[in-house]
Structure formats: C-alpha cells, structure tokens
Amino acid sequence: MSTTTTRLLQRQVLPVDRDLDVLPLYVDPEPAVLDADKYEVGSNRQARELNVATMRKGVTTGAQLHPDQIVSRTALSVPSGDRLSFGTYFNAFPASYWRRWSVVDEVQLNITVSGRGATVIVYKSMARGNSQRVDTASTGSESGGTFTFDLSLKPFVDGGWYWYDVVAGDDEVVVESAEWTAEVPEDRAAHGTVDLVITTMNRPDFCAKLLQQVGDDEALRPYLDSVMVMEQGKDKVVDSPELPAARESLGDLLRIIEQGNLGGSGGYARGQLESVRKGTATYAMMMDDDVVCEPEGIIRAITFGDLARRPTIVGGHMFNLFSRSRLHSFGEVVQPWRFWWQSAPGVFGDWDFASRNLRSTRWLHQRIDVDFNGWFMCLIPRRVLEDIGLSLPVFIKWDDSEFGLRAKAAGYPTVTFPGAAVWHVPWTDKNDALDWQAYFHVRNRFVAALLHSPYPHGGRMIRESRNHQIAHLVAMQYSTVEIRHQALLDVLEGPGALHRDLPTKLAEVNATRKQFTDAQLQVDPDAFAPVRRSKPPRKGRDDSAVPGRLATLVSAGLQPIRQLKKPRPLSRSHPEAEIRAMDAKWYRLGRYDSAVVSMNDGTSAALYRRDPDTFREMMAKTVQIHERLKREWPRLVEEYRAELGHITSPEAWEETFRPWTQEPAGTDG
C-alpha cells in the first residue's frame, strides 16, 4: 500500500501593504447577489455593469473593512456582529482546477479562530455559480478553537470553488489562520524550487522594488533556487538606489546578467538557458520587470505544478496596476481560424472585484481552460524546456503564446491558475498596434501561424492582414504600413534570419518609421500648426459617431477611392482636426486630409497627412506581398516547422548569446 504525506495547498493571506484598493481580492463584506448576474453576450455591457453595481449598493451586510483589521499576513479580525466572507480571489479555493489537473481528490480545511460565539460556515459553488452550504461550526462559549472540514473534489468536474464565511457574535473574532491541505503520494512530499527569470529594460527602480518584494517574503524563500535579472537596458538595475535592500534580502540567490537588447524573448531565453544548464531548479518562472506581485501566488503556482498529473505550465492572472481590484486577463486562447489571441470562451475582461464579488459572478465559477499564459507571470517546468526547447527568437510578441501551443502539441498543458497573479500595466494603455511593436506583432504572428495553424494558408490570416493594411493606409498611418510590409517580407525570407536579426531589427524598424510624419511624436501641443479647415463640417457634424454595419461597409468601399484624390491645399499647412487616441479609427481618420492624433499613453501626438502617391505605391505593394504569401505558404510551413527544433535549441541560443558570454558581462550577488 502506497504511503502518503500531508501537503499544504493554500493558506489564508491578507495584503502585504494593507492596501484598501486590493482588500476586496482577499476578504469581502458584501453578500452574493446572484439575481443581479443576468448578463448576456451582446447586451449593453456598460448599462448592465452600472445596474449591477447599483443593486449591490442596496444590499449589504453592514460590515465594513478597514486596514486595521489586518492583524498579520495570515490573520484578520472580525468586529462583533459582523460577517465577512473569504470567498474571494486570493482566499477561495479553486476546487475545479485541482479536480481537473492535479492528483488531489479531496482536501482538508483547517480554520483557527479566537473569540466566543464565532461561527464558521463552509460553502461550495457549482459551475453555474450556484452556492451551497457544506458545513458549519461554532466556538460557542469557548474562547476559540480549530475546526477541520473534510471536503471532496468529486463534484467539480466543470467548475466551482470552496470558501468559508466567518460570523462574529458578541465578541470580536480573529481568524488566526486557515489552511487547505491534502494527502498526496510520498513522492510528491517535497516542494519544487524555482529560478525566477526577470527581463528588464530601463526600469531599474521598478525592477529593484520587485526584487525586494520577492526577497522580503520569508514564506517564499525556501522555494527560490535563484533570482535572475536579464539586464538589457542602459538605465541599469545595479545603479538603482532601491537595489541594496534587494541584495540584502536575496543574498546569493540574486544574479544580474547583462546582455544586449534582445527583447523579451531574448531575455527570457537567456534565463531559460541558464536554468536548464544549471539543472538545480524544478521550474523557471518568467516574470515582467514592471509588475507588483503577490508572493504567495508564486508558492501556489509551484505547489500546483508539484501536484499536477503531468508536467504542466502554470500561469498567473493579470490585474490592472492602476486600478488594482480590476482583473485584466483571466485566461487566453489562440483562435485558430483567425490565429489571434483572445480571452477564453466565457471570460469577461476588465472585471472589477470591488464592484462585483467572486461569489456572485457566475462566469468565474466555470473552469477556464487556456492555450497559453503570458510571460508576465508563467511557471515552466525545467523538464518541458529540456524537451521542447526555449523561447522562439522573435524579440517580443507571440513568444509566450507560441511556446504554449508548442507545449500543448507535445502533451504539456497550460493552466492559468486562480490565486496566482500580478498587477501589471494593462495592454489597453499601450499603442503596440501602431508603433515599432507593430512589426513584431505581424511578423511573429505569421511565424507562429506557419508553425501551428491547422488550416491551409493560415485560415483567415492573409485576408485579414491585407484588410488591416488597407485600413492603416486609409487612416494615413504610413509608417505602420511600411514596417508591416517589412515584417511580411522577413517572414517570406524564412526562419534562418530570426537569430541573425535579433540584435539589430529594432534599430532598423525605428529608422524606417522616422521617415514618416505619423511616427514623429511631439510632446509639446504647440509643435503643430493650429487646426484650420477650408470649409466647416457638413451640417456641423463632428464625425465622432460610430457608424453602423452598413455605413462601415459603404465607407470601406469608398474610402480607398477617396485616397486617390488630391488633398485640400490648406491641409498641407494646417491639420484639419485633432483626434483623440480613442477615436482614431480608420473610418474617422479617412475623412481628413491631415490631422493631429494623440497616442494611447496620453504623452504625445503626431501629424497624419494624406499622400495619394504614397497610398498608390503602398497599396500595390500590399496586394503583391499578400498574393506572394498565399502562393508560398506551403513552402514556408515546411521550412519553419523543419527548423523549429533547431532555432529554439539551447545550442542555437548559446551562439546568439556568445557576444555577451565570451567575457564576463554581468554581476553576481
């Protein structure tokens, strides 16, 4: 008979910094209002969310949350008469994920409370979000006690969570601790260790604070094999005034490795290579340098990886760094026909837990399965790296999603795991579809599709790419069109250039962009001539309304023809409009001969100017390149798939890193 041992799966935690903005992710005073959760895909989402928030304000337990209630990292006080729920993102137990992907089939919840008259109520939910009371216990007249609940994972095939509420009687109650444990096979008794891999580029203080946050967490320390920083910028982490504190907390675990700017894929690949060659850590965890992490999430990811049925990539979720109760990404897939990443089916983006708690949000109780996890926080077993290779050499974009698809094809699933998360700048605040990153978006998406698309010619990809080019042309975004052309030509060149171009491609792309006014950003509003128009808008309309489907189709047919007309003379010296980034859609920009357009980050703007000759030339090139892509797709598929094993191998990456490894280029310590 095989022996077993007890493993801690998850413990109750409270915010490290007592931040009220994140407190709803840890403890919740509000009741579950499932009746308010009547959303439908396609309905008016803003009105629905406002209605839900209004309904919740009218239903309350009367309990309040205050940072002073946080007694310690693991203990919380509940005032007399209050009821608080730990059915929250960080403290509910994601039973369905453990049921589907791990060797665990039942768990034990141990809760220690102090205070007379304290009541603990355990609940579970089903995939539809319906909750059921499981068990209850009370201290009665005793001053405290520890309660144990044995809980099966059998009912959680499709989804569901466990959680507990605590009700205080006449006395204040302190929830001293709560731990979820399980009996696991003896060979799973010891926890794994991790090489934390952080790629940084000119964010020295942010990165150093992250290092200190990791190093200061005593519970995390035994799980760390090393913390590696891939320094690729000019503003170096070693020069940050925040680094000494991080060095003191991490000690010999910290390694700072300097190399040229090889992008995220080059930085992460270096960390992966170091981890594989070192061979002492169970996992390598990719993490961005501009995040705030919950250190407990790293422990949970490692624990889940240790107990997974097979080697499994364990990813974290992304919360909004600027609005910290908002969940930005809960799980992603690659839609195969379009070959484009998107939220997994059933996921609602930008979900605010401060307005809508976990227990009353039906969709969060479904288990969400994914194709990949972003490398802002992603745990990869060393065994997987040794088997399928390292990152694709693509600088940035699609390296994480391609790796997830590659791992999935090799039998290694990815699980985006609730309770493991970071706070990160949301993608919606970036401008990566238009700036230099557009080159890498296009090239790397096509490379990934050539490697993994199940459809001839990549499904809809070529047609969609051509349509996007035309839209950018109509919008006077000539720099974007040009670097997208270059991206496709580089795809046609084949996989042999990927490693070769890694150190130099960004400079080439930026040099190309600077030739066009739409890429020449100005911070000073007075850098542009004042807005003037030769005649006012028709009937005073400001053209800001979003057109309907029919109007959009008509505009799509007519706008390319309009681009051939001679521009209005006044538009050569004065922009005809100022357009906010959020309104800079092709169907609006196409109506002007020139415009000042702001950037998504709000820091600058650029002048867009219509040029019929440029339009003709670029339109012809667009048609030519896409026809060639369609014609040569079968050849490219064969070439890229044949070379995948080589270009992602440690040996190929070692050659790319050689300029920075021939002589000591980093600092240990």
C-alpha positions in Angstrom: 0.0 0.0 0.0 1.5 3.3 -1.0 2.2 5.8 1.7 1.0 9.4 1.7 2.0 12.7 3.3 0.2 15.9 4.0 0.9 18.9 1.7 -0.2 22.5 2.3 -2.0 23.6 -0.9 -3.1 27.1 0.1 -3.3 29.3 3.1 -5.3 32.3 4.1 -3.4 35.5 3.3 -4.0 39.3 3.6 -2.5 42.1 1.6 1.2 42.7 2.4 0.8 46.5 2.2 -2.7 46.8 3.7 -3.9 48.5 0.6 -7.7 49.1 0.7 -7.8 49.0 -3.1 -6.9 45.3 -3.2 -8.6 44.3 0.0 -11.7 43.1 -1.9 -9.4 40.4 -3.5 -8.8 39.0 -0.1 -11.9 39.5 2.1 -15.5 40.5 1.2 -18.2 42.0 3.5 -20.8 42.0 0.8 -23.4 39.3 0.2 -23.6 37.3 -3.0 -26.2 38.8 -5.3 -26.7 36.1 -8.0 -30.0 37.6 -9.1 -28.1 40.6 -10.3 -26.0 38.4 -12.5 -28.2 38.3 -15.6 -25.8 39.3 -18.3 -25.9 38.1 -21.9 -23.2 38.3 -24.5 -24.1 41.1 -26.9 -26.2 43.2 -24.5 -25.3 46.7 -23.4 -22.4 45.9 -21.1 -21.9 49.4 -19.5 -25.5 49.7 -18.6 -25.5 46.2 -17.2 -22.5 46.8 -15.0 -23.9 50.1 -13.7 -27.2 48.3 -12.9 -25.3 45.5 -11.1 -23.2 48.0 -9.1 -26.4 49.9 -8.1 -28.1 46.7 -7.0 -25.2 45.7 -4.8 -25.2 49.1 -3.1 -28.7 48.4 -1.9 -27.9 45.0 -0.4 -25.3 45.0 2.3 -24.4 43.1 5.5 -23.5 46.3 7.2 -19.9 45.0 7.7 -17.0 47.4 7.0 -13.4 46.7 6.0 -10.5 48.7 7.4 -6.8 48.1 7.1 -6.6 48.0 10.9 -8.5 44.7 10.9 -5.4 43.0 9.3 -3.7 41.6 12.3 -0.9 39.9 10.4 -0.2 38.4 6.9 -2.5 35.5 7.8 -4.9 36.8 10.5 -7.9 39.1 10.3 -10.2 40.5 13.0 -14.0 40.5 12.5 -15.8 43.1 14.7 -18.7 42.0 16.9 -21.8 41.2 14.9 -20.1 41.4 11.5 -20.0 38.7 8.9 -17.1 38.5 6.4 -16.5 36.1 3.6 -13.2 34.7 2.4 -14.9 33.7 -0.9 -12.5 35.9 -2.7 -9.9 35.7 -5.5 -7.0 35.1 -3.2 -8.7 33.1 -0.4 -11.4 31.0 -2.0 -10.1 27.5 -3.0 -10.3 26.9 -6.8 -11.6 23.3 -6.5 -12.3 22.7 -10.2 -8.7 23.4 -11.2 -7.4 21.0 -8.6 -10.0 18.4 -9.6 -9.1 18.6 -13.3 -5.4 18.9 -13.4 -3.9 17.5 -10.1 -3.5 14.2 -8.3 -5.6 15.6 -5.4 -9.1 14.2 -4.9 -10.1 15.6 -1.5 -8.9 18.4 0.7 -9.0 19.3 4.3 -9.7 22.9 5.5 -8.4 23.8 9.0 -9.5 27.1 10.4 -8.3 28.6 13.7 -10.4 31.4 15.3 -10.3 33.2 18.6 -13.3 34.7 20.3 -16.6 33.5 21.8 -19.6 32.9 19.6 -17.6 32.7 16.4 -19.3 30.8 13.6 -17.5 29.4 10.5 -19.6 28.4 7.5 -18.2 26.5 4.6 -19.7 26.8 1.1 -19.1 25.4 -2.3 -20.3 26.5 -5.7 -21.1 24.7 -8.9 -20.0 25.7 -12.5 -23.2 27.7 -12.9 -22.3 29.8 -9.8 -25.0 28.4 -7.6 -23.7 28.1 -4.0 -24.5 25.5 -1.4 -23.8 25.5 2.4 -21.5 22.5 3.1 -20.9 22.6 6.9 -20.7 24.9 9.9 -19.0 25.1 13.3 -19.0 27.5 16.2 -16.8 28.2 19.2 -19.9 28.6 21.4 -18.8 29.8 24.8 -15.2 28.7 24.3 -12.6 31.4 23.7 -11.6 29.9 20.4 -10.8 26.7 18.5 -9.6 25.0 15.4 -12.2 23.5 13.1 -11.5 20.8 10.5 -13.6 20.1 7.4 -13.0 17.2 5.1 -14.0 18.2 1.5 -14.3 16.1 -1.6 -13.3 17.4 -5.1 -15.6 15.0 -6.9 -18.4 17.5 -7.7 -16.1 19.9 -9.5 -15.7 18.5 -13.0 -16.9 21.6 -14.8 -16.2 24.3 -12.3 -16.7 25.5 -8.8 -14.9 26.8 -5.6 -14.9 26.2 -1.9 -14.8 29.1 0.6 -15.8 30.0 4.1 -17.5 32.9 5.9 -16.9 33.9 9.5 -19.6 35.5 11.7 -18.7 37.2 14.9 -21.0 37.0 17.9 -21.0 39.3 20.9 -17.2 39.4 20.9 -14.7 40.4 18.3 -13.3 37.4 16.4 -9.9 36.9 15.0 -9.5 34.4 12.2 -6.0 33.4 13.1 -5.3 31.1 10.1 -6.9 28.9 7.5 -5.1 26.2 5.6 -6.2 23.9 2.8 -4.2 20.6 2.9 -4.3 17.3 1.1 -2.9 13.8 1.5 -0.6 13.2 -1.5 1.7 10.4 -2.6 5.0 10.2 -0.7 7.0 11.0 -3.9 5.2 14.4 -4.0 6.1 15.3 -0.4 8.9 17.7 -1.2 8.1 21.0 -2.9 9.9 22.1 -6.0 12.1 25.1 -6.4 12.1 27.9 -9.0 14.5 30.1 -10.9 12.8 33.4 -11.1 13.6 34.9 -14.5 13.0 38.7 -14.9 13.8 40.5 -18.1 14.4 44.2 -17.6 14.8 47.2 -19.9 15.4 50.7 -18.5 13.1 50.2 -15.4 15.7 50.0 -12.7 13.7 51.2 -9.7 10.6 49.2 -10.6 12.6 46.1 -11.1 14.6 46.6 -7.9 11.4 47.1 -5.9 10.1 43.8 -7.3 13.3 42.0 -6.3 12.9 43.4 -2.8 9.3 42.3 -2.6 10.3 38.8 -3.5 13.2 38.8 -1.2 11.4 40.1 1.8 8.8 37.3 1.8 10.0 34.7 4.3 7.5 32.1 3.2 8.7 32.3 -0.4 12.4 32.0 0.4 12.6 28.2 0.6 11.1 27.9 -2.9 13.7 30.1 -4.6 16.7 28.4 -6.3 17.8 31.7 -7.9 16.5 35.1 -8.9 18.0 36.0 -12.3 17.7 39.5 -13.8 18.4 39.8 -17.5 19.7 43.4 -17.8 19.2 44.6 -21.4 18.9 48.4 -20.9 21.1 51.5 -20.5 19.5 52.5 -17.2 20.7 49.6 -15.1 19.3 47.9 -12.1 22.7 47.9 -10.4 22.5 51.7 -10.3 19.1 51.9 -8.6 19.1 53.2 -5.0 16.5 50.5 -4.4 18.8 47.6 -5.2 20.9 47.4 -1.9 17.8 46.5 0.0 17.0 43.8 -2.5 20.6 42.5 -2.4 20.4 42.3 1.3 17.2 40.3 1.3 18.1 37.9 -1.6 21.8 37.5 -0.9 23.5 34.9 -3.0 20.2 34.0 -4.7 20.4 37.1 -6.9 22.2 37.1 -10.3 22.2 40.1 -12.6 23.2 39.1 -16.1 23.9 41.9 -18.6 23.5 41.5 -22.4 22.4 43.5 -25.4 18.8 44.3 -26.0 17.4 41.1 -27.4 13.8 41.8 -26.4 11.6 39.8 -24.1 12.2 36.6 -26.0 16.0 37.0 -25.8 15.9 37.9 -22.1 13.6 35.0 -21.1 15.5 32.6 -23.4 18.7 33.6 -21.6 17.1 32.8 -18.2 15.7 29.6 -19.5 19.1 28.6 -20.8 20.8 29.4 -17.5 18.1 27.4 -15.7 18.5 24.4 -18.0 22.2 24.4 -17.9 22.3 24.9 -14.1 19.9 22.0 -13.7 19.1 22.5 -10.0 15.6 24.1 -10.1 12.4 22.3 -10.8 10.9 25.3 -12.6 11.8 28.5 -14.3 9.2 31.3 -13.8 9.0 34.1 -16.4 8.1 37.5 -14.8 8.0 41.0 -16.2 10.0 43.7 -14.6 7.1 46.2 -14.3 4.8 44.2 -12.1 3.8 44.1 -8.5 3.4 40.5 -7.4 1.6 38.6 -4.7 4.5 36.4 -3.4 2.0 33.8 -2.2 1.0 33.3 -5.8 4.4 32.1 -6.7 4.2 29.5 -3.9 0.8 28.4 -5.1 1.9 28.0 -8.7 4.8 25.9 -7.6 2.6 23.7 -5.3 0.1 23.2 -8.1 2.9 22.3 -10.5 4.3 19.8 -8.0 0.9 18.1 -7.7 -0.2 18.3 -11.4 -1.0 15.0 -13.1 1.7 15.6 -15.7 4.3 18.3 -16.2 2.2 21.5 -16.5 2.9 25.1 -17.3 1.2 27.2 -14.5 0.4 30.8 -15.3 -0.9 33.7 -13.3 -3.6 36.2 -13.9 -3.1 39.9 -14.6 -4.7 42.7 -12.5 -4.6 46.3 -13.5 -1.7 48.1 -11.9 -3.6 51.4 -11.9 -7.0 50.1 -10.7 -5.9 47.2 -8.6 -9.2 45.5 -8.0 -9.8 45.1 -11.7 -9.0 41.7 -13.3 -7.5 42.5 -16.8 -6.8 38.9 -18.0 -8.3 35.7 -16.8 -7.2 33.3 -19.5 -6.4 33.3 -23.2 -6.6 31.1 -26.2 -5.5 31.4 -29.8 -8.5 31.5 -32.1 -7.3 29.0 -34.8 -9.2 30.4 -37.9 -8.0 34.0 -37.3 -4.9 32.8 -35.4 -5.3 35.7 -33.0 -5.1 35.6 -29.2 -8.3 36.4 -27.3 -9.9 35.8 -24.0 -11.0 32.2 -23.5 -14.7 31.5 -24.1 -16.9 32.6 -21.2 -14.4 35.2 -19.9 -15.4 38.8 -19.4 -12.4 41.2 -19.5 -11.7 44.1 -17.1 -13.8 42.7 -14.2 -13.8 44.8 -11.1 -14.0 42.8 -7.9 -14.6 45.9 -5.9 -18.0 46.2 -7.7 -18.7 42.6 -8.2 -17.5 39.9 -5.9 -16.4 36.4 -6.8 -19.4 34.6 -5.2 -22.0 36.5 -7.3 -20.2 36.3 -10.6 -21.4 33.2 -12.4 -18.8 33.1 -15.2 -15.9 33.0 -12.7 -17.2 29.7 -11.3 -16.6 27.9 -14.6 -13.2 26.3 -15.1 -11.4 28.3 -17.8 -9.1 26.3 -20.0 -6.4 28.1 -22.0 -3.8 27.6 -24.8 -1.1 29.7 -23.2 -0.2 32.2 -20.5 1.5 35.5 -20.9 5.1 35.6 -19.6 4.2 38.5 -17.2 4.0 35.5 -14.7 4.4 32.0 -16.0 5.9 28.9 -14.4 7.5 26.4 -16.8 8.8 23.0 -15.6 12.5 22.6 -16.5 11.6 19.2 -17.9 9.4 21.0 -20.5 12.2 23.3 -21.5 14.6 20.4 -21.9 12.0 18.6 -24.1 10.6 21.2 -26.4 13.3 23.9 -26.4 13.5 27.5 -25.3 11.7 30.7 -26.5 11.3 31.4 -30.2 13.9 34.1 -31.2 11.4 36.8 -32.1 12.3 39.7 -29.8 8.8 40.4 -28.4 5.2 39.4 -29.0 3.9 35.8 -29.6 6.9 34.2 -27.9 4.8 33.2 -24.9 1.7 32.1 -27.0 3.8 30.1 -29.5 5.5 28.4 -26.6 2.2 27.4 -25.1 1.0 26.0 -28.4 4.2 24.1 -28.8 4.0 22.7 -25.3 0.3 21.7 -25.8 1.2 19.8 -29.0 3.9 17.9 -27.1 1.4 16.9 -24.3 2.2 19.6 -21.8 -0.9 21.7 -20.8 -1.0 25.2 -19.6 -3.2 26.1 -16.6 -3.9 29.8 -15.8 -4.3 29.3 -12.1 -6.6 31.4 -9.8 -4.8 32.7 -6.8 -1.6 33.4 -8.7 -1.4 36.9 -10.0 0.5 40.1 -10.6 -0.5 43.7 -11.1 0.7 45.0 -14.5 0.1 47.9 -16.8 -2.9 46.8 -18.9 -2.4 46.2 -22.6 -5.2 48.7 -23.5 -3.0 51.6 -22.2 -0.3 50.8 -24.8 0.0 51.6 -28.5 1.6 48.5 -29.8 -0.6 48.1 -32.9 0.8 51.3 -34.4 4.3 51.9 -33.1 7.5 49.9 -33.6 5.9 46.9 -32.0 3.5 46.5 -35.0 6.4 45.0 -36.9 6.9 42.3 -34.3 3.1 41.7 -33.9 2.8 40.9 -37.6 6.0 39.0 -38.3 5.7 36.9 -35.2 2.0 36.1 -35.6 2.7 34.8 -39.1 5.7 32.8 -37.9 3.6 31.3 -35.1 0.8 30.5 -37.6 3.2 28.8 -40.0 4.3 26.7 -37.1 1.0 25.8 -35.6 -2.0 26.8 -37.8 -4.2 23.7 -38.7 -5.6 25.5 -41.7 -4.2 25.8 -45.2 -2.8 29.4 -45.7 -3.4 30.1 -42.0 -7.2 30.3 -42.2 -8.3 33.9 -42.4 -4.9 35.4 -41.7 -3.7 36.6 -45.1 -7.1 38.2 -46.0 -7.3 39.8 -42.6 -3.7 41.1 -42.8 -4.4 42.7 -46.2 -7.6 44.3 -44.9 -5.7 45.7 -41.9 -3.1 47.2 -44.2 -5.8 49.0 -46.3 -7.3 50.3 -43.1 -4.0 51.7 -41.9 -3.5 53.3 -45.4 -6.9 54.9 -45.2 -6.0 56.2 -41.7 -2.8 57.8 -43.1 -0.7 55.5 -40.8 2.0 55.1 -43.4 4.8 54.2 -41.0 2.8 51.3 -39.7 2.0 50.1 -43.2 5.7 50.2 -44.1 7.0 48.2 -41.2 4.2 45.7 -41.6 5.3 45.2 -45.2 8.8 44.7 -43.9 7.5 42.2 -41.4 5.9 40.1 -44.1 8.9 40.2 -46.3 11.0 39.0 -43.5 8.6 36.1 -42.9 9.0 35.2 -46.6 12.8 35.1 -46.1 12.4 32.1 -43.9 13.4 31.1 -40.3 17.2 31.4 -40.9 17.2 35.1 -40.2 15.5 35.1 -36.8 18.6 34.6 -34.7 20.7 36.7 -37.0 18.3 39.7 -36.9 17.5 39.6 -33.2 20.1 42.2 -32.0 19.6 44.6 -35.0 15.9 44.5 -36.1 14.6 47.1 -33.6 17.0 49.7 -34.8 16.1 49.0 -38.4 12.4 49.3 -37.7 12.8 52.6 -35.8 14.9 54.0 -38.6 12.2 53.2 -41.1 9.4 54.7 -39.0 11.2 58.0 -38.6 10.8 58.7 -42.3 7.1 59.3 -41.8 5.4 62.1 -40.0 2.8 59.9 -38.3 5.7 58.3 -36.4 7.3 61.6 -35.4 5.9 62.2 -31.9 5.7 65.6 -30.3 5.2 66.2 -26.6 4.5 70.0 -27.0 1.0 70.7 -28.3 2.3 73.9 -29.9 4.6 71.9 -32.1 1.7 71.6 -34.6 0.1 74.4 -36.6 -3.4 75.4 -35.4 -6.4 73.4 -36.8 -8.0 75.0 -39.8 -10.4 73.7 -42.4 -11.2 75.2 -45.8 -14.9 74.6 -45.1 -16.9 73.6 -42.0 -18.2 70.0 -41.4 -21.4 69.2 -43.1 -24.4 70.3 -41.0 -22.0 70.9 -38.1 -21.4 67.2 -37.5 -18.2 66.3 -35.8 -18.0 62.8 -37.3 -17.5 61.2 -33.8 -20.4 58.8 -34.1 -19.6 55.1 -34.5 -21.1 54.1 -37.9 -23.4 51.1 -38.2 -22.6 48.0 -40.1 -24.0 49.2 -43.4 -22.3 52.6 -43.2 -19.0 50.9 -42.3 -19.2 48.6 -45.4 -20.0 51.6 -47.6 -17.1 53.5 -46.1 -14.8 50.6 -46.6 -15.6 50.6 -50.3 -15.4 54.3 -50.9 -12.5 55.4 -48.7 -9.8 53.8 -50.8 -11.1 55.6 -53.8 -11.1 58.9 -51.9 -7.4 58.4 -51.0 -6.5 58.9 -54.7 -8.0 62.4 -54.8 -5.8 65.5 -54.4 -5.6 66.8 -50.8 -7.2 70.1 -49.9 -4.5 72.8 -50.2 -5.0 74.2 -46.7 -4.4 70.7 -45.2 -0.7 70.9 -46.2 0.0 73.7 -43.8 -2.7 73.2 -41.1 -4.2 70.0 -39.7 -7.9 69.7 -40.3 -8.7 68.2 -36.9 -7.3 67.0 -33.5 -8.3 63.4 -32.9 -8.1 61.6 -29.5 -6.4 58.2 -29.5 -9.6 56.5 -28.5 -11.4 58.0 -31.6 -8.5 57.3 -34.1 -10.4 54.7 -36.1 -9.9 54.3 -39.9 -13.5 55.3 -40.7 -13.0 58.6 -39.0 -9.4 59.4 -40.0 -10.1 58.6 -43.6 -12.4 61.7 -43.8 -9.5 64.1 -43.3 -6.5 65.1 -45.4 -4.4 65.8 -42.2 -4.9 65.5 -38.5 -3.1 65.7 -35.2 -3.6 62.3 -33.5 -2.7 61.6 -29.8 -1.1 58.4 -28.6 -2.7 55.9 -26.3 -0.4 56.6 -23.4 -1.5 60.3 -23.4 2.1 61.7 -23.6 2.4 62.8 -27.2 0.8 63.3 -30.6 1.7 63.0 -34.2 0.7 64.7 -37.5 -1.0 62.5 -40.0 -1.0 63.7 -43.6 -2.7 62.1 -46.6 -0.5 61.5 -49.6 -2.1 59.9 -52.8 1.3 58.9 -54.3 2.3 57.1 -51.1 -1.1 55.5 -51.0 -0.9 54.1 -54.5 2.6 52.8 -54.0 1.8 51.1 -50.7 -1.5 49.7 -51.9 0.3 48.0 -54.8 2.9 46.6 -52.5 0.2 45.3 -50.1 -1.5 43.4 -52.8 1.8 42.0 -54.2 3.1 40.8 -50.8 -0.1 39.1 -49.7 -0.5 37.3 -53.0 3.0 36.0 -52.7 2.3 34.9 -49.1 -0.7 32.9 -50.2 1.3 31.4 -53.1 4.3 30.4 -51.0 2.5 29.4 -47.8 3.1 25.6 -48.2 6.8 26.1 -48.7 7.1 28.3 -45.7 5.2 25.9 -43.5 7.6 23.2 -44.4 10.7 25.4 -43.8 9.6 26.8 -40.4 8.4 23.5 -39.0 11.6 21.8 -40.1 13.7 24.4 -38.4 11.7 24.9 -35.1 13.7 22.4 -33.1 17.0 24.0 -34.1 16.1 27.7 -33.7 14.7 27.0 -30.2 17.5 24.8 -29.1 19.9 25.7 -26.2 22.8 25.4 -28.7 21.3 27.9 -31.1 20.6 30.3 -28.3 24.2 29.9 -27.0 25.5 31.1 -30.3 23.3 34.2 -30.2 24.4 35.0 -26.6 28.1 34.4 -27.4 28.9 38.2 -27.8 27.9 38.6 -24.1 29.2 35.3 -22.7 32.7 35.2 -24.1 33.8 37.6 -21.4 32.2 38.3 -18.0 29.5 40.8 -18.7 27.4 40.5 -15.6 27.4 40.9 -11.9 26.7 38.1 -9.4 25.4 38.7 -6.0 
